[in-house]
Amino acid sequence: MDYYIGALKADFEELLRRFQQTETVRYEEFSAIWREMNFSSIFYGAMSSNEIRLFSRLTLIVAYQYFLPPYSFQIRVGGLYLLYSLYHTQLASPREQIRLALKDWSTIEQFRQDVQNAEHYDAAYIFSKLFKGKAFFFSAMPKQLSFQVKRKPQRHVVCEEFRDDPVRVRELVSEETLQEMENLQEHYSKVKKALCASAEGGNPGLLLSQNDLVQQLRNCALDYQHWQEKKEGEKKHSSGTGAVEEDPTKAESSRRAQLLESIKSKSYGHVMEASKSRRHRQVERDNSGSGTDPGEETMHRRRKPPSLRARTRKNLCSKPVVKQEELESTRPWHLSVMEGEKGLLAPFWSVVSDTTVDQDGLSLSSHEIHGWGRVAMVTAALRSTPTVA
């Protein structure tokens, strides 16, 4: 639908140009131009219902631009009439609403107040009828945005012919213009006096002129300039007062931002735990937000935790460290062999290889000794039997 924008702007500007030539803001003049151009036929065409809705939405969006600054007051009133006419002649059902952006509401409200103060009741009535008829759709943006929007959308080009020039009065009533008008007024007065002197009896109609015309024009231009400066000063004062009133809020938000910054600096000042796939890499500590010297940044390598096999071997297979005092105070178990007694068993192996050992009526063969632990059983037998047969 973007290829319709150029044609719509050309038609709208032609309609508003004709309305500007009337030098009035009356709705009856606008409606006469509307009917003369047969402007309601802009919605006629072989389009589907979906295309009709999209075209109506695009038409209102383009016409909405002429309702806002920097256009002159007359063009803005014409833009209001244009929105009203397009809204009521569109073919979409239900009617497509006029998107009114939140940032433009203060400007439109000021425009409505200016219209009422200037007693342009037809424009005030049309605006009130649109507002009460729920023709406005209050939104955040004047256009509906989506992920398919173009990166460089087509911008609205302001028509210089319709632009409101705030220094137009100053340029019109300049010092050169006033000087020229003063010379013309002086020459005009001389001609009148000459005619009045030549006429018999004098003509009182020749004396009806304003000798201070130039001074009145100068005073009007100065009054307008002072009014404009006063209006700009009130706007700046209101904006400054709003800024002063917002100072406590800004201070509170500033303190909150500083608190969040300190919390983040403390949190991110420590070394972050790396994932398992990156534990072999070096992690650099960021001390920029913790208040330390950036030149003292060091490189740390995270130590890999021991595996389950290594921890099991360490806990179960390692020899415990026993103090010498505990060894002296501990009595060896009867089924264990001390290091010094291993040499005493060497001559005994030849005797017990084919004999038995009797311990309190219990006969043990060499095979049973081998099965029960040869070293431990022989040691117990030696301690309990004085001699071996």
C-alpha positions as CSV (number, residue, x, y, z in Angstrom):
1,M,0.0,0.0,0.0
2,D,3.0,2.4,0.2
3,Y,2.8,3.1,-3.5
4,Y,-0.5,5.1,-2.9
5,I,1.2,7.6,-0.5
6,G,2.5,9.9,-3.3
7,A,-0.8,10.1,-5.1
8,L,-2.7,10.7,-1.8
9,K,-0.4,13.5,-0.8
10,A,-0.8,15.2,-4.2
11,D,-4.6,15.1,-3.9
12,F,-4.6,16.3,-0.3
13,E,-2.3,19.2,-1.0
14,E,-4.3,20.3,-4.0
15,L,-7.5,20.3,-1.8
16,L,-5.8,22.2,1.0
17,R,-4.2,24.7,-1.5
18,R,-7.6,25.6,-2.8
19,F,-8.9,25.9,0.7
20,Q,-5.9,28.2,1.6
21,Q,-6.8,30.5,-1.3
22,T,-10.2,31.2,0.3
23,E,-8.4,32.8,3.3
24,T,-11.0,31.5,5.7
25,V,-11.5,28.6,8.1
26,R,-15.2,28.1,7.5
27,Y,-16.3,24.5,6.9
28,E,-18.8,25.5,4.2
29,E,-16.0,26.7,2.0
30,F,-14.1,23.4,2.5
31,S,-17.2,21.3,1.8
32,A,-17.8,23.2,-1.4
33,I,-14.3,22.5,-2.6
34,W,-14.8,18.8,-1.5
35,R,-17.9,18.4,-3.6
36,E,-16.4,20.3,-6.5
37,M,-13.5,17.9,-6.7
38,N,-15.7,14.9,-6.0
39,F,-13.2,13.8,-3.4
40,S,-15.3,11.1,-1.9
41,S,-14.6,9.0,-5.0
42,I,-11.1,8.4,-3.6
43,F,-12.4,5.2,-2.0
44,Y,-14.0,3.9,-5.1
45,G,-12.3,1.0,-6.9
46,A,-12.2,-2.8,-7.3
47,M,-10.6,-3.8,-4.0
48,S,-11.3,-6.6,-1.6
49,S,-12.6,-6.0,1.9
50,N,-9.1,-6.4,3.4
51,E,-7.6,-4.0,0.8
52,I,-10.3,-1.4,1.5
53,R,-9.5,-1.5,5.2
54,L,-5.8,-1.1,4.6
55,F,-6.3,1.7,2.1
56,S,-8.7,3.5,4.6
57,R,-6.1,3.2,7.3
58,L,-3.3,4.6,5.0
59,T,-5.5,7.5,3.9
60,L,-6.2,8.6,7.5
61,I,-2.5,8.3,8.4
62,V,-1.4,10.5,5.5
63,A,-4.2,13.1,6.2
64,Y,-3.3,13.1,9.9
65,Q,0.1,14.8,9.1
66,Y,-1.7,18.0,8.0
67,F,-3.4,18.3,11.4
68,L,-0.1,18.8,13.2
69,P,2.6,21.5,13.3
70,P,4.6,23.0,11.6
71,Y,1.7,23.8,9.3
72,S,-0.2,27.1,9.7
73,F,-3.4,27.4,11.6
74,Q,-5.6,27.5,8.4
75,I,-4.0,24.4,7.0
76,R,-4.4,22.6,10.4
77,V,-8.1,23.4,10.4
78,G,-8.3,22.1,6.8
79,G,-6.6,19.0,8.0
80,L,-9.2,18.6,10.7
81,Y,-12.0,19.0,8.1
82,L,-10.1,16.5,5.9
83,L,-10.0,13.9,8.6
84,Y,-13.7,14.4,9.4
85,S,-14.7,14.0,5.8
86,L,-12.5,10.9,5.1
87,Y,-13.7,9.2,8.3
88,H,-17.3,9.5,7.3
89,T,-16.9,8.6,3.6
90,Q,-14.7,5.6,4.0
91,L,-16.2,2.2,2.8
92,A,-14.6,0.0,5.6
93,S,-17.1,-1.5,8.0
94,P,-16.7,-1.0,10.9
95,R,-15.0,2.3,10.2
96,E,-11.3,2.6,10.6
97,Q,-10.3,4.9,13.4
98,I,-7.9,7.8,13.3
99,R,-4.7,6.9,15.1
100,L,-3.7,9.6,17.6
101,A,-0.3,9.3,19.0
102,L,0.3,10.0,22.7
103,K,3.1,12.5,22.0
104,D,0.7,14.6,19.8
105,W,-2.1,14.9,22.3
106,S,-0.8,18.0,24.1
107,T,-0.4,19.8,20.7
108,I,-3.9,18.8,19.7
109,E,-5.4,19.9,23.0
110,Q,-3.7,23.3,22.6
111,F,-5.1,23.6,19.1
112,R,-8.6,22.9,20.4
113,Q,-8.2,25.6,23.0
114,D,-7.0,28.1,20.3
115,V,-10.0,27.3,18.1
116,Q,-12.4,28.0,21.0
117,N,-10.6,31.2,22.0
118,A,-10.8,32.4,18.4
119,E,-14.5,31.5,18.3
120,H,-14.3,29.2,15.3
121,Y,-17.3,27.2,16.4
122,D,-17.6,25.1,13.3
123,A,-14.1,23.7,13.8
124,A,-14.7,23.2,17.5
125,Y,-17.9,21.4,16.8
126,I,-16.3,19.0,14.3
127,F,-13.5,18.2,16.7
128,S,-15.9,17.6,19.5
129,K,-18.1,15.4,17.2
130,L,-15.1,13.3,16.2
131,F,-14.0,12.9,19.9
132,K,-17.4,12.0,21.2
133,G,-18.0,9.6,18.2
134,K,-14.9,7.7,19.3
135,A,-13.2,8.3,16.0
136,F,-9.8,8.6,17.6
137,F,-7.7,5.6,18.5
138,F,-5.2,6.5,21.2
139,S,-1.9,4.7,20.5
140,A,1.7,5.0,21.3
141,M,2.8,5.5,17.7
142,P,1.0,7.1,14.7
143,K,1.7,4.0,12.7
144,Q,1.2,0.4,13.5
145,L,4.7,-1.2,13.9
146,S,5.6,-4.8,13.3
147,F,8.6,-6.9,12.6
148,Q,8.0,-6.6,8.8
149,V,8.4,-2.8,8.8
150,K,11.0,-1.4,6.5
151,R,14.3,-0.3,7.9
152,K,14.0,3.1,6.1
153,P,10.4,4.0,6.1
154,Q,9.1,6.8,3.8
155,R,9.1,10.0,5.8
156,H,6.5,12.8,5.4
157,V,8.0,15.8,3.6
158,V,6.6,19.1,4.8
159,C,5.1,21.3,2.1
160,E,6.9,24.7,2.4
161,E,3.8,26.5,1.0
162,F,1.7,25.4,4.0
163,R,4.4,25.9,6.7
164,D,3.6,28.4,9.4
165,D,6.3,31.1,9.5
166,P,6.6,32.7,13.0
167,V,8.6,35.6,11.7
168,R,6.3,36.4,8.8
169,V,5.0,39.6,10.5
170,R,8.5,40.8,11.3
171,E,9.5,40.3,7.7
172,L,6.4,42.0,6.4
173,V,6.6,45.0,8.6
174,S,10.3,45.7,8.3
175,E,12.0,49.1,8.8
176,E,12.5,49.5,5.0
177,T,8.8,48.9,4.4
178,L,7.8,51.3,7.2
179,Q,10.1,54.0,5.8
180,E,8.6,53.6,2.3
181,M,5.1,53.7,3.7
182,E,5.9,56.9,5.6
183,N,7.2,58.6,2.4
184,L,4.0,57.5,0.6
185,Q,1.9,58.8,3.4
186,E,3.7,62.2,3.4
187,H,3.3,62.5,-0.4
188,Y,-0.4,61.6,-0.1
189,S,-0.9,64.3,2.5
190,K,0.7,66.9,0.4
191,V,-1.4,66.0,-2.6
192,K,-4.6,66.2,-0.5
193,K,-3.6,69.6,0.8
194,A,-3.0,70.9,-2.7
195,L,-6.4,69.6,-3.8
196,C,-8.1,71.0,-0.8
197,A,-6.5,74.5,-1.4
198,S,-7.5,74.5,-5.1
199,A,-11.1,73.5,-4.4
200,E,-13.6,76.3,-3.8
201,G,-14.8,76.2,-0.3
202,G,-12.8,73.1,0.5
203,N,-13.9,69.5,0.4
204,P,-14.0,68.0,3.9
205,G,-13.7,64.5,2.5
206,L,-10.2,65.2,1.4
207,L,-9.1,65.7,5.0
208,L,-10.2,62.2,6.2
209,S,-6.9,60.4,6.5
210,Q,-4.8,58.9,9.2
211,N,-1.5,60.8,9.6
212,D,-0.2,58.3,12.2
213,L,-0.8,55.2,10.0
214,V,2.9,54.1,10.0
215,Q,3.2,54.5,13.7
216,Q,0.2,52.3,14.3
217,L,1.6,49.6,12.1
218,R,4.9,49.8,14.0
219,N,3.1,49.5,17.3
220,C,1.1,46.5,16.1
221,A,4.2,44.7,14.9
222,L,5.9,45.4,18.2
223,D,2.9,44.2,20.2
224,Y,2.8,41.0,18.2
225,Q,6.5,40.4,18.7
226,H,6.2,41.0,22.5
227,W,3.2,38.6,22.6
228,Q,5.2,35.9,20.8
229,E,8.2,36.3,23.1
230,K,5.9,36.2,26.1
231,K,4.3,33.0,24.8
232,E,7.7,31.3,24.3
233,G,8.8,32.5,27.8
234,E,5.7,30.9,29.3
235,K,6.5,27.6,27.5
236,K,10.1,27.7,28.8
237,H,8.9,28.5,32.3
238,S,6.4,25.7,32.3
239,S,9.0,23.3,31.1
240,G,11.5,24.6,33.7
241,T,8.9,24.2,36.5
242,G,8.2,20.7,35.4
243,A,11.9,20.0,35.6
244,V,12.1,21.4,39.1
245,E,9.2,19.4,40.2
246,E,10.8,16.3,38.8
247,D,14.0,16.9,40.7
248,P,13.1,14.7,43.8
249,T,12.0,11.9,41.5
250,K,15.2,12.1,39.5
251,A,17.2,12.2,42.8
252,E,15.4,9.1,44.0
253,S,16.0,7.3,40.7
254,S,19.6,8.3,40.8
255,R,20.1,6.8,44.3
256,R,18.4,3.7,43.2
257,A,20.6,3.5,40.1
258,Q,23.8,3.9,42.2
259,L,22.6,1.2,44.5
260,L,22.0,-1.2,41.6
261,E,25.4,-0.3,40.2
262,S,27.2,-1.1,43.5
263,I,25.3,-4.5,43.7
264,K,26.3,-5.4,40.2
265,S,29.9,-4.4,40.7
266,K,30.1,-6.6,43.8
267,S,28.4,-9.5,42.0
268,Y,30.4,-9.4,38.8
269,G,33.7,-8.7,40.7
270,H,34.1,-12.4,41.5
271,V,35.2,-15.0,39.1
272,M,32.3,-16.6,37.3
273,E,32.2,-20.4,37.3
274,A,32.9,-21.7,33.8
275,S,31.1,-24.5,32.1
276,K,32.5,-28.0,31.9
277,S,33.5,-27.5,28.3
278,R,35.5,-24.4,29.1
279,R,37.2,-25.3,32.4
280,H,40.5,-25.8,30.6
281,R,40.5,-22.1,29.6
282,Q,41.7,-19.2,31.7
283,V,39.2,-16.9,33.3
284,E,40.1,-13.3,33.8
285,R,38.7,-11.5,36.8
286,D,37.1,-8.1,36.1
287,N,37.9,-5.7,38.9
288,S,36.8,-2.5,37.0
289,G,33.6,-2.1,39.0
290,S,34.9,-3.3,42.4
291,G,37.1,-0.2,43.0
292,T,40.5,-2.0,42.7
293,D,43.3,-1.0,40.4
294,P,42.8,-2.5,36.9
295,G,46.5,-3.1,36.6
296,E,46.3,-5.7,39.3
297,E,44.2,-8.1,37.3
298,T,45.6,-11.6,37.5
299,M,44.9,-14.8,35.6
300,H,43.4,-17.7,37.4
301,R,43.1,-21.3,36.3
302,R,40.2,-23.1,37.9
303,R,41.3,-26.3,39.6
304,K,39.6,-29.4,38.3
305,P,37.9,-31.4,41.1
306,P,39.2,-35.0,41.6
307,S,37.2,-37.8,40.0
308,L,35.2,-40.4,41.9
309,R,37.9,-43.0,41.3
310,A,40.6,-40.8,42.8
311,R,38.6,-39.9,45.8
312,T,37.7,-43.6,46.4
313,R,41.3,-44.6,46.1
314,K,42.4,-41.8,48.5
315,N,39.8,-42.7,51.1
316,L,40.1,-46.6,51.1
317,C,43.6,-47.4,49.8
318,S,45.8,-44.8,51.4
319,K,47.7,-45.7,54.6
320,P,46.5,-43.8,57.6
321,V,49.2,-41.7,59.4
322,V,49.5,-43.1,62.9
323,K,51.5,-41.3,65.6
324,Q,54.3,-43.1,67.5
325,E,52.5,-42.6,70.8
326,E,49.5,-44.4,69.6
327,L,51.7,-47.4,68.4
328,E,53.3,-47.7,71.8
329,S,50.1,-47.6,73.7
330,T,48.2,-50.0,71.3
331,R,48.4,-53.8,71.9
332,P,48.8,-55.7,68.6
333,W,46.0,-58.1,67.7
334,H,46.7,-61.8,68.3
335,L,46.0,-62.7,64.6
336,S,48.5,-60.2,63.3
337,V,52.3,-60.5,62.8
338,M,54.8,-57.9,63.8
339,E,57.6,-57.0,61.4
340,G,60.2,-58.3,63.9
341,E,58.5,-61.8,64.2
342,K,58.7,-62.6,60.5
343,G,62.3,-63.8,60.8
344,L,61.4,-66.2,63.6
345,L,59.0,-68.2,61.5
346,A,61.6,-69.3,59.0
347,P,62.9,-72.5,60.9
348,F,59.4,-73.3,61.9
349,W,58.1,-73.9,58.4
350,S,60.1,-77.1,58.0
351,V,58.6,-78.6,61.2
352,V,54.9,-77.7,60.5
353,S,54.9,-78.8,56.9
354,D,54.0,-82.5,57.8
355,T,52.9,-82.2,61.4
356,T,50.1,-80.8,63.4
357,V,49.9,-78.3,66.2
358,D,47.9,-79.0,69.2
359,Q,46.4,-76.0,71.0
360,D,44.2,-76.9,74.0
361,G,43.0,-80.2,72.3
362,L,42.6,-78.5,68.9
363,S,44.6,-80.2,66.1
364,L,45.5,-78.0,63.1
365,S,47.1,-79.4,59.9
366,S,49.3,-77.4,57.6
367,H,46.6,-77.3,55.0
368,E,44.2,-75.8,57.6
369,I,46.9,-73.4,58.6
370,H,47.2,-72.4,55.0
371,G,43.4,-71.9,54.7
372,W,43.0,-69.8,57.8
373,G,46.0,-67.7,57.2
374,R,49.4,-69.4,57.7
375,V,51.3,-66.6,59.3
376,A,48.6,-65.6,61.8
377,M,47.7,-69.1,63.0
378,V,51.3,-70.2,63.5
379,T,52.0,-67.0,65.5
380,A,49.1,-67.8,67.7
381,A,50.3,-71.4,68.2
382,L,53.8,-70.3,69.1
383,R,52.6,-67.9,71.7
384,S,50.4,-70.6,73.4
385,T,52.7,-73.7,73.1
386,P,56.0,-73.7,74.9
387,T,57.6,-76.5,72.8
388,V,56.9,-78.3,69.5
389,A,57.0,-82.1,69.4
